[in-house]
Amino acid sequence: MTLPSQDSSLNLPRWLLFTALGALALRLWIAVALPITGDEAFFYWWGVYPDWGYSDHPPMVGWLIWLMRMLFGEATWAIRLPIVLLPLAVGGLIWWAFKPLDRERAAWAALLIWLAPLNWITALITTDTPLIFWSVLSAALLLRAERRAQVDSGTLGLYALSGLALGCAFLSKYFSVVLGLAYLVYFALYRRERWKAFVLLVVCVLPGPAINIAWNMDHGWSNIMFNAINRNEDAAFEARKPVMYLGMLAYLLTPALLWLGWKHRSALRETARRQRLLALLLVVPLIFFALLSFKKVVGLHWVLSFYPFAFALFALALPEAALKSAAKGLAWFTGAHVVLVLGISFTTLEQWAGKPGYTSFVRAFRTPELLAQVRTPDSVLMANAYSPAAVYGYVLQQYVPVFGPGKFHARQDDQLVDYAVYQGKTIRVLMADAPTLADYSPYFENVRTFTVQQSGVTFHVVEGQNFNYEAYRQGVLGEVFRRYYNIPSWLPMTGCPYCVRYCGQVRCPKP
């Protein structure tokens, strides 16, 4: 990227063009060059088996990947294309939202968004990808509606579209509820006279939650159980968690904006007072995640659907000279990230030998060679964890199940795999760590282990002959049921594929 000298003038249209194209080129290059990651491969299988919901989250990212596969095929860059294009869409939506107020400052907001380091180096598709798009679209539509003095049919159309977009955000990830909470606080405090418009917005949101509830009723409430219960069993207060949250926010805002925000704090306060909806789009999520941080580690990606509004607030508040300083400061900060990424790209895989994560690097970059040492025509390949299983399956273009109970994350196997079809077969389980034979021997007639070497890393294989499904059902599947399908009796259920396979009925007796 071009880094101007401190005394150079700043041509806004030229910076917009260079920044947009430069960041796009880098993201596209990363999307092409980087092998698929475990999370992405997991979501890829959602796109192979499109549904109204999935084990961990609502369905939007699966639908998006399905569409990319239909349009562009199975290439990794095609699966990642939505995240490659996302920053351009977000910047454009923020510009459109604030254009009626001030076209030039709206352009500054887009520029600051495009200069942020994450929008240069992030090219991995996740559930946050559609969440960010639909959340920003919903907020942009509401901001435009709120600019209109009269509530005519056109204005009501904007409120309705904002609600539909929020419903799509809900079908992306449950953090969309925080955006809805910001809307509720805004209308309750400052726009009670437009309650009918707010009711229309809420009504248009409802199809999203209705789809999610109907799917969960028919699938044992799997992603509700995951998000509300299973993933939170170990949540406990630790002083480091809120400190980490504050550190993460400081990194996202960057040193330049932190300094300029403090220097011009009175201008920021005044702008927040005048732009109440914009302010609440930031304040409500920040408070929500701050409270959550006392028990949970708040991931950087959790706040990204609200992140663009911070740049909009700065663009509206700071004087022009400060905006130029902000752009230059962001450029230098992002430039350091770009240099680091380019430097890493010139290294070889072997140079990372002995470093933390090297086993995962080998598994990602040398997957075909590794699998060629393990697969045989007369055996079924499995893994002992969901991420490597998803990657192996993507490379083979054949779904690879997980042997064993797995963890509370990524339990899509429960929806897709009927282990009864493997009765009597030979199964090979590929893993990075040395296995414990007691975890495998009860389910096979004979079990043996061996190792394979790939790029200096030892991988372990358990080969079990004559798989005993009934023993596996009572042992592993029974343990899975006890851990992850303790569904409250008051939740109505119309179906549960896992329960039917495990005990032959929708509601299994409590163990």
Backbone torsions as a table, in degrees:
resi	resn	phi	psi	omega
1	MET	NA	155.5	-178.3
2	THR	-82.8	125.8	179.4
3	LEU	-111.3	107.5	-177.0
4	PRO	-74.2	158.6	174.1
5	SER	-71.6	161.8	-173.6
6	GLN	-64.2	-25.5	-176.8
7	ASP	-101.1	5.5	-178.5
8	SER	-77.3	151.8	175.0
9	SER	-75.6	163.5	-177.2
10	LEU	-120.3	111.7	177.7
11	ASN	-88.3	106.7	-171.3
12	LEU	-60.9	-49.6	179.4
13	PRO	-59.7	-39.3	-179.2
14	ARG	-66.9	-41.1	177.8
15	TRP	-64.1	-40.9	178.2
16	LEU	-58.7	-46.6	-178.1
17	LEU	-65.5	-51.0	-177.3
18	PHE	-63.8	-40.7	-178.1
19	THR	-67.7	-46.0	-179.4
20	ALA	-60.9	-47.5	-177.3
21	LEU	-71.0	-39.9	179.8
22	GLY	-63.3	-47.3	179.6
23	ALA	-65.2	-39.7	178.3
24	LEU	-60.9	-44.5	-179.7
25	ALA	-62.3	-42.4	-179.5
26	LEU	-67.2	-43.9	179.1
27	ARG	-61.8	-41.0	-179.8
28	LEU	-65.9	-39.8	178.1
29	TRP	-62.8	-44.5	178.0
30	ILE	-62.0	-41.5	-179.1
31	ALA	-61.5	-34.1	180.0
32	VAL	-80.0	-41.0	-169.5
33	ALA	-83.3	-30.3	-172.0
34	LEU	-88.3	129.8	176.6
35	PRO	-62.8	159.9	-179.3
36	ILE	-63.6	141.2	179.1
37	THR	-92.8	169.2	-177.7
38	GLY	-60.6	-46.7	179.5
39	ASP	-62.5	-43.8	-179.6
40	GLU	-63.2	-41.7	178.8
41	ALA	-64.4	-37.2	176.7
42	PHE	-61.1	-45.9	178.5
43	PHE	-69.1	-29.7	177.2
44	TYR	-55.6	-41.4	-178.8
45	TRP	-69.6	-23.6	170.7
46	TRP	-63.4	-37.7	178.4
47	GLY	-73.0	-23.0	176.2
48	VAL	-77.1	-36.4	179.7
49	TYR	-117.1	73.5	-175.9
50	PRO	-61.9	139.5	-177.0
51	ASP	-149.6	175.9	177.8
52	TRP	-84.4	-2.1	178.3
53	GLY	-174.2	169.4	-178.4
54	TYR	-141.1	176.0	-169.7
55	SER	-62.3	-38.7	-173.4
56	ASP	-100.8	-35.8	-168.5
57	HIS	-145.0	168.3	171.2
58	PRO	-62.1	174.4	-159.9
59	PRO	-91.9	-3.9	-164.7
60	MET	-57.9	-42.2	-178.1
61	VAL	-67.2	-32.8	175.0
62	GLY	-64.3	-42.9	177.2
63	TRP	-62.0	-40.5	-178.8
64	LEU	-64.3	-44.3	178.7
65	ILE	-67.0	-38.2	175.1
66	TRP	-56.6	-44.6	179.8
67	LEU	-64.1	-43.7	179.0
68	MET	-62.1	-39.4	178.5
69	ARG	-64.4	-41.1	179.5
70	MET	-65.9	-36.0	-176.2
71	LEU	-84.3	-39.7	-168.2
72	PHE	-126.8	-5.2	178.3
73	GLY	95.7	-164.3	-169.7
74	GLU	-93.8	-0.7	-176.5
75	ALA	-60.0	146.6	-178.7
76	THR	-60.5	-39.5	-179.8
77	TRP	-62.2	-34.0	-179.5
78	ALA	-68.2	-40.9	178.0
79	ILE	-63.6	-33.6	-177.8
80	ARG	-88.8	-3.1	-174.9
81	LEU	-55.5	-39.5	178.7
82	PRO	-58.3	-41.5	179.8
83	ILE	-73.5	-29.4	176.1
84	VAL	-63.0	-39.8	-177.3
85	LEU	-89.0	-15.1	-173.2
86	LEU	-55.7	-48.1	-178.3
87	PRO	-58.6	-35.7	176.7
88	LEU	-62.2	-42.7	179.9
89	ALA	-66.1	-42.4	-178.6
90	VAL	-64.4	-46.6	177.6
91	GLY	-60.4	-41.7	178.7
92	GLY	-64.4	-39.7	179.6
93	LEU	-67.8	-41.0	177.7
94	ILE	-64.0	-40.8	176.6
95	TRP	-60.9	-45.2	-179.0
96	TRP	-63.8	-37.6	-177.8
97	ALA	-65.2	-37.1	-174.2
98	PHE	-106.3	1.4	179.0
99	LYS	-56.8	-42.7	179.5
100	PRO	-62.9	-25.8	-179.3
101	LEU	-79.9	-48.2	-178.7
102	ASP	-166.0	107.1	-175.1
103	ARG	-60.9	-41.1	-176.0
104	GLU	-69.6	-42.5	179.6
105	ARG	-70.4	-30.2	173.1
106	ALA	-62.8	-38.6	176.7
107	ALA	-66.3	-37.5	175.8
108	TRP	-61.0	-40.4	178.7
109	ALA	-60.3	-45.0	178.1
110	ALA	-61.2	-42.6	-179.4
111	LEU	-62.7	-45.8	-179.7
112	LEU	-61.7	-39.4	177.3
113	ILE	-61.9	-46.2	-176.9
114	TRP	-70.5	-22.3	178.9
115	LEU	-84.1	-15.2	-178.3
116	ALA	-61.2	139.2	-174.0
117	PRO	-59.2	-37.5	-178.7
118	LEU	-62.1	-29.9	-179.6
119	ASN	-80.0	-1.0	172.3
120	TRP	-100.9	-36.8	-168.6
121	ILE	-111.7	-3.3	-179.6
122	THR	-91.7	118.0	-179.6
123	ALA	-140.4	23.6	-179.4
124	LEU	-108.1	127.1	-176.8
125	ILE	-81.1	135.8	179.6
126	THR	-141.9	-178.7	175.0
127	THR	-63.9	-21.6	179.7
128	ASP	-73.0	-20.1	-177.4
129	THR	-61.1	-57.2	176.6
130	PRO	-68.6	-31.0	178.3
131	LEU	-58.7	-46.4	-179.4
132	ILE	-61.4	-47.1	-178.1
133	PHE	-61.2	-52.1	-175.6
134	TRP	-68.9	-33.3	178.4
135	SER	-66.3	-46.5	180.0
136	VAL	-66.6	-38.8	177.3
137	LEU	-62.2	-45.4	179.4
138	SER	-60.4	-46.5	-179.8
139	ALA	-65.0	-39.8	179.6
140	ALA	-62.9	-42.0	178.1
141	LEU	-63.9	-41.2	179.2
142	LEU	-67.8	-40.5	177.1
143	LEU	-60.5	-41.0	177.5
144	ARG	-66.4	-41.0	178.9
145	ALA	-62.4	-39.7	-178.2
146	GLU	-72.0	-15.2	176.7
147	ARG	-77.2	-18.3	-175.6
148	ARG	-84.3	132.2	-177.5
149	ALA	-73.5	-34.1	-177.1
150	GLN	-107.2	140.6	176.8
151	VAL	-93.8	80.8	177.5
152	ASP	-96.7	-171.0	-176.9
153	SER	-63.6	-37.5	178.5
154	GLY	-64.8	-40.5	178.6
155	THR	-65.9	-42.7	177.6
156	LEU	-62.2	-33.4	176.0
157	GLY	-62.4	-38.5	177.4
158	LEU	-65.8	-42.0	176.8
159	TYR	-60.9	-43.3	-179.1
160	ALA	-63.6	-44.4	179.2
161	LEU	-65.0	-36.3	176.2
162	SER	-61.2	-41.2	177.5
163	GLY	-65.6	-42.2	177.9
164	LEU	-61.2	-42.3	178.5
165	ALA	-64.9	-38.1	177.1
166	LEU	-65.5	-36.8	175.0
167	GLY	-62.4	-39.1	175.7
168	CYS	-67.1	-35.3	175.1
169	ALA	-63.2	-38.8	177.1
170	PHE	-63.3	-35.9	177.5
171	LEU	-76.1	0.4	175.1
172	SER	-98.7	-46.4	-176.6
173	LYS	-168.1	149.5	-174.4
174	TYR	-71.2	-15.0	177.5
175	PHE	-63.9	-11.9	174.5
176	SER	-59.7	-23.4	178.5
177	VAL	-60.1	-31.6	179.6
178	VAL	-66.4	-37.7	175.7
179	LEU	-63.8	-43.4	176.6
180	GLY	-61.0	-36.9	177.2
181	LEU	-63.7	-39.7	177.0
182	ALA	-61.6	-41.7	177.0
183	TYR	-61.0	-44.9	-178.5
184	LEU	-61.3	-45.4	179.0
185	VAL	-61.9	-42.4	-179.3
186	TYR	-61.1	-50.8	-177.7
187	PHE	-68.9	-35.2	-180.0
188	ALA	-67.9	-36.3	-176.4
189	LEU	-88.3	-37.9	-167.7
190	TYR	-126.0	-12.0	-173.4
191	ARG	-135.6	41.2	-178.7
192	ARG	-63.5	-24.8	179.6
193	GLU	-70.2	-15.8	178.0
194	ARG	-106.0	35.3	-176.1
195	TRP	-64.2	-30.8	179.2
196	LYS	-66.1	-39.2	177.2
197	ALA	-64.9	-38.7	178.5
198	PHE	-65.9	-40.0	177.5
199	VAL	-61.3	-41.9	177.1
200	LEU	-60.2	-43.5	178.0
201	LEU	-58.7	-46.6	-178.5
202	VAL	-63.4	-42.7	179.5
203	VAL	-59.4	-38.8	-179.4
204	CYS	-74.0	-18.5	174.8
205	VAL	-73.9	-32.9	-164.4
206	LEU	-58.2	-33.3	178.5
207	PRO	-56.3	-34.5	178.9
208	GLY	-60.9	-58.0	176.8
209	PRO	-60.4	-33.3	-180.0
210	ALA	-63.6	-43.0	177.1
211	ILE	-61.2	-43.6	-178.0
212	ASN	-65.5	-43.0	-179.2
213	ILE	-66.3	-42.8	-179.5
214	ALA	-61.6	-41.9	179.4
215	TRP	-66.2	-42.8	-179.0
216	ASN	-64.5	-38.4	176.8
217	MET	-59.7	-33.0	-176.6
218	ASP	-92.6	-0.2	-177.6
219	HIS	-135.6	36.0	173.6
220	GLY	65.6	24.2	178.2
221	TRP	54.8	38.8	-168.7
222	SER	-64.4	-46.7	-177.9
223	ASN	-80.8	-17.2	170.7
224	ILE	-72.0	-44.6	177.3
225	MET	-59.1	-42.3	-178.6
226	PHE	-64.1	-51.2	-173.3
227	ASN	-76.7	-32.0	-175.2
228	ALA	-94.1	-27.2	-171.5
229	ILE	-124.9	-64.0	-167.6
230	ASN	-61.3	-40.2	-176.2
231	ARG	-79.9	-7.8	-174.7
232	ASN	-110.9	8.4	-176.9
233	GLU	-64.5	-28.8	-178.2
234	ASP	-101.1	12.0	-179.1
235	ALA	-68.0	126.3	-179.4
236	ALA	-153.2	152.8	-179.2
237	PHE	-67.3	134.9	170.2
238	GLU	-143.2	133.4	-176.5
239	ALA	-60.5	-29.2	-177.6
240	ARG	-68.0	-24.4	-173.1
241	LYS	-66.4	-50.4	175.8
242	PRO	-64.9	-30.7	176.5
243	VAL	-65.5	-42.9	176.8
244	MET	-62.1	-37.3	178.1
245	TYR	-62.2	-45.6	178.9
246	LEU	-64.5	-40.0	177.4
247	GLY	-63.2	-40.1	178.3
248	MET	-63.9	-42.2	177.9
249	LEU	-63.2	-39.7	179.0
250	ALA	-62.8	-41.0	178.0
251	TYR	-64.3	-43.7	-177.6
252	LEU	-64.5	-38.1	179.5
253	LEU	-73.6	-24.1	180.0
254	THR	76.4	152.4	-179.2
255	PRO	-57.8	-37.9	-177.0
256	ALA	-62.8	-48.4	-177.8
257	LEU	-71.7	-31.5	175.8
258	LEU	-61.8	-46.3	-179.6
259	TRP	-65.6	-47.2	-178.0
260	LEU	-68.5	-33.1	177.0
261	GLY	-64.9	-41.1	177.1
262	TRP	-67.7	-41.4	-178.6
263	LYS	-64.4	-36.3	-177.3
264	HIS	-113.7	37.9	-176.0
265	ARG	-62.9	-33.1	178.6
266	SER	-66.7	-38.3	177.1
267	ALA	-66.1	-38.1	177.4
268	LEU	-64.8	-42.1	179.0
269	ARG	-62.9	-42.7	-179.2
270	GLU	-66.0	-40.7	178.3
271	THR	-66.1	-40.2	177.2
272	ALA	-63.2	-35.7	178.4
273	ARG	-66.3	-38.7	-179.2
274	ARG	-79.6	-33.7	-178.9
275	GLN	-105.7	72.4	-170.8
276	ARG	-66.0	-41.4	179.6
277	LEU	-63.0	-46.4	177.8
278	LEU	-59.0	-43.6	-179.6
279	ALA	-61.4	-42.5	-178.6
280	LEU	-71.4	-27.3	174.7
281	LEU	-63.5	-19.3	175.6
282	LEU	-100.7	-47.6	-171.3
283	VAL	-66.3	-45.6	-177.4
284	VAL	-61.8	-49.8	176.7
285	PRO	-61.8	-39.7	-179.2
286	LEU	-61.7	-41.7	178.2
287	ILE	-67.9	-43.2	-179.8
288	PHE	-58.0	-49.8	-177.7
289	PHE	-72.1	-29.2	175.9
290	ALA	-63.4	-43.7	177.2
291	LEU	-64.8	-40.1	179.7
292	LEU	-65.4	-31.5	-174.9
293	SER	-67.0	-14.8	178.5
294	PHE	-71.0	-19.5	179.5
295	LYS	-123.1	-23.7	-176.9
296	LYS	-122.0	149.9	170.4
297	VAL	-78.8	115.1	-178.6
298	VAL	-79.3	114.2	-179.6
299	GLY	-70.1	148.9	179.6
300	LEU	-55.3	-39.2	-176.6
301	HIS	-71.4	-15.9	-177.9
302	TRP	-63.8	-30.4	-173.0
303	VAL	-99.5	1.4	-170.2
304	LEU	-68.9	-24.4	178.7
305	SER	-74.7	-11.0	176.5
306	PHE	-108.4	-12.3	-176.2
307	TYR	-55.9	-43.7	-176.9
308	PRO	-60.7	-27.0	-177.7
309	PHE	-69.1	-24.5	176.4
310	ALA	-64.2	-43.6	179.6
311	PHE	-66.1	-35.1	177.1
312	ALA	-63.5	-42.0	179.2
313	LEU	-62.8	-44.1	178.0
314	PHE	-62.9	-41.1	-177.8
315	ALA	-65.0	-33.8	179.5
316	LEU	-80.0	-24.4	-170.7
317	ALA	-97.3	-40.7	-170.8
318	LEU	-75.0	145.3	172.4
319	PRO	-64.5	161.3	-173.1
320	GLU	-59.5	-40.8	179.7
321	ALA	-62.3	-38.8	178.5
322	ALA	-68.4	-34.5	177.2
323	LEU	-64.7	-39.1	176.7
324	LYS	-64.7	-40.7	176.8
325	SER	-64.6	-38.6	178.5
326	ALA	-62.5	-43.8	-179.5
327	ALA	-63.2	-43.1	-180.0
328	LYS	-68.0	-40.2	177.6
329	GLY	-63.4	-43.1	176.6
330	LEU	-62.1	-39.3	-179.3
331	ALA	-62.3	-44.0	178.8
332	TRP	-66.5	-42.4	-179.6
333	PHE	-63.9	-45.8	178.5
334	THR	-68.1	-36.5	178.3
335	GLY	-56.9	-37.4	177.9
336	ALA	-63.7	-39.0	176.9
337	HIS	-64.7	-42.3	-178.5
338	VAL	-64.8	-43.0	178.3
339	VAL	-60.4	-42.0	179.5
340	LEU	-62.5	-45.3	179.8
341	VAL	-62.8	-44.7	180.0
342	LEU	-65.5	-37.7	177.7
343	GLY	-62.7	-43.4	178.3
344	ILE	-62.3	-35.3	-177.0
345	SER	-65.2	-21.3	-179.9
346	PHE	-88.7	-2.2	177.2
347	THR	-85.5	162.6	174.7
348	THR	-103.5	161.3	179.9
349	LEU	-58.3	-41.5	-176.4
350	GLU	-64.0	-26.4	178.8
351	GLN	-67.3	-15.8	179.3
352	TRP	-93.5	1.6	179.7
353	ALA	-57.8	134.1	-179.2
354	GLY	86.4	-11.7	178.8
355	LYS	-84.4	156.5	176.3
356	PRO	-57.8	135.9	178.2
357	GLY	87.0	2.1	-176.4
358	TYR	-61.5	-37.9	178.4
359	THR	-59.1	-42.7	178.6
360	SER	-65.8	-36.9	178.1
361	PHE	-63.0	-45.1	179.7
362	VAL	-61.8	-43.9	-179.1
363	ARG	-63.2	-31.3	-179.4
364	ALA	-81.9	-43.6	-173.7
365	PHE	-88.6	-19.0	-177.0
366	ARG	-123.2	32.8	-177.2
367	THR	-59.5	-49.3	-178.3
368	PRO	-59.6	-41.5	-179.5
369	GLU	-66.2	-39.1	179.1
370	LEU	-64.6	-47.3	-177.3
371	LEU	-66.4	-31.1	179.7
372	ALA	-62.4	-25.1	179.9
373	GLN	-83.0	-13.5	-171.0
374	VAL	-112.0	-37.5	-173.9
375	ARG	-73.0	143.5	171.2
376	THR	-138.0	154.2	-178.0
377	PRO	-63.1	-26.2	-174.4
378	ASP	-101.9	17.3	177.9
379	SER	-133.0	159.9	177.4
380	VAL	-103.7	124.9	179.0
381	LEU	-83.7	132.4	172.9
382	MET	-136.3	170.8	174.7
383	ALA	-126.2	170.4	179.5
384	ASN	-103.0	6.7	179.1
385	ALA	-150.3	157.5	-171.1
386	TYR	-73.3	-41.9	-177.3
387	SER	-61.7	-53.1	178.1
388	PRO	-63.1	-34.9	178.5
389	ALA	-60.6	-42.4	-179.8
390	ALA	-65.8	-40.6	178.5
391	VAL	-65.7	-45.6	178.8
392	TYR	-58.8	-42.8	-179.9
393	GLY	-64.5	-40.3	178.6
394	TYR	-62.7	-44.3	-179.6
395	VAL	-64.8	-40.6	-178.9
396	LEU	-82.2	-14.1	-172.7
397	GLN	56.0	42.1	179.3
398	GLN	-153.4	127.5	-174.3
399	TYR	-60.7	131.1	179.3
400	VAL	-111.4	116.4	-179.4
401	PRO	-75.8	171.6	175.5
402	VAL	-107.8	130.8	175.9
403	PHE	-94.9	127.2	-179.9
404	GLY	108.5	-179.6	-173.8
405	PRO	-74.5	-20.7	-176.9
406	GLY	64.2	-158.7	179.6
407	LYS	-124.5	-178.4	-176.4
408	PHE	-71.5	-20.9	175.9
409	HIS	-77.9	148.8	161.4
410	ALA	61.6	46.2	-175.3
411	ARG	-90.6	38.8	178.4
412	GLN	-65.1	-24.8	174.4
413	ASP	-52.3	-36.2	-178.0
414	ASP	-60.7	-29.1	-179.7
415	GLN	-87.7	-28.1	-168.5
416	LEU	-104.5	-32.2	-165.8
417	VAL	-104.0	126.9	170.8
418	ASP	-106.9	103.8	-174.6
419	TYR	-68.7	-11.6	178.0
420	ALA	-62.4	-26.6	-178.0
421	VAL	-71.1	-12.5	-179.4
422	TYR	-96.6	6.4	179.3
423	GLN	-52.3	127.5	176.3
424	GLY	80.3	-3.0	-176.2
425	LYS	-87.9	164.8	172.6
426	THR	-91.9	128.9	-177.1
427	ILE	-120.5	133.5	173.4
428	ARG	-112.9	124.0	-178.6
429	VAL	-108.0	117.4	-178.1
430	LEU	-95.8	132.9	-177.7
431	MET	-151.5	163.4	-178.6
432	ALA	-87.8	-32.0	-176.2
433	ASP	-100.8	155.8	177.9
434	ALA	-62.0	132.9	-175.4
435	PRO	-81.9	161.5	168.7
436	THR	-102.7	113.4	-173.0
437	LEU	-60.2	-28.1	179.9
438	ALA	-62.6	-20.2	177.8
439	ASP	-78.1	-11.7	-173.7
440	TYR	-122.7	-36.0	-171.6
441	SER	-60.1	-30.7	179.7
442	PRO	-65.4	-13.7	-170.7
443	TYR	-111.1	8.2	-179.1
444	PHE	-140.0	158.6	173.8
445	GLU	-73.2	-43.0	177.8
446	ASN	-135.2	143.6	178.6
447	VAL	-134.0	136.2	172.4
448	ARG	-139.4	160.5	177.9
449	THR	-124.7	151.9	171.5
450	PHE	-153.3	169.7	-177.9
451	THR	-122.1	155.9	171.8
452	VAL	-131.1	151.5	179.5
453	GLN	-108.1	133.7	174.6
454	GLN	-141.0	116.2	177.7
455	SER	52.7	39.7	176.4
456	GLY	84.1	3.3	179.8
457	VAL	-109.6	136.1	176.8
458	THR	-90.8	122.2	173.9
459	PHE	-108.6	148.7	-176.2
460	HIS	-109.8	146.0	179.0
461	VAL	-131.2	130.6	170.1
462	VAL	-103.8	124.5	175.6
463	GLU	-110.4	118.7	178.2
464	GLY	-113.7	132.1	-179.2
465	GLN	-105.4	143.1	177.6
466	ASN	59.5	68.5	-178.9
467	PHE	-59.7	134.1	-179.9
468	ASN	-105.5	99.1	-174.9
469	TYR	-64.6	-42.0	-176.0
470	GLU	-62.0	-40.3	176.4
471	ALA	-64.6	-39.8	178.8
472	TYR	-65.6	-39.8	179.7
473	ARG	-62.1	-44.5	-178.4
474	GLN	-73.2	-34.5	-177.2
475	GLY	-85.5	-72.6	-174.0
476	VAL	-72.0	-51.7	-177.0
477	LEU	-64.9	-33.4	175.6
478	GLY	-64.4	-40.3	177.5
479	GLU	-66.8	-39.4	176.3
480	VAL	-60.3	-43.7	179.6
481	PHE	-60.8	-45.2	-178.6
482	ARG	-64.5	-35.8	-177.0
483	ARG	-79.0	-44.6	-163.9
484	TYR	-118.5	-4.8	-178.1
485	TYR	-124.9	36.7	174.2
486	ASN	-83.6	66.1	-171.1
487	ILE	-74.9	125.1	179.1
488	PRO	-54.4	137.8	-175.4
489	SER	-65.6	-22.5	-177.9
490	TRP	-80.4	-8.2	177.1
491	LEU	-81.6	123.7	179.1
492	PRO	-70.3	141.2	-178.1
493	MET	-133.8	133.2	173.9
494	THR	-107.3	-8.8	-179.7
495	GLY	-173.7	161.0	176.5
496	CYS	-164.0	90.7	-176.6
497	PRO	-52.7	-40.8	-179.6
498	TYR	-65.3	-45.1	-178.7
499	CYS	-62.0	-41.1	-179.7
500	VAL	-62.4	-41.5	178.9
501	ARG	-69.4	-33.9	-175.7
502	TYR	-77.3	-47.4	-173.7
503	CYS	-127.8	1.3	175.5
504	GLY	84.7	9.0	178.3
505	GLN	-152.3	163.4	-173.9
506	VAL	-64.5	-42.6	178.4
507	ARG	-112.8	112.5	178.2
508	CYS	-80.9	148.3	174.3
509	PRO	-60.1	144.0	178.5
510	LYS	-64.1	135.6	-179.8
511	PRO	-66.7	NA	NA
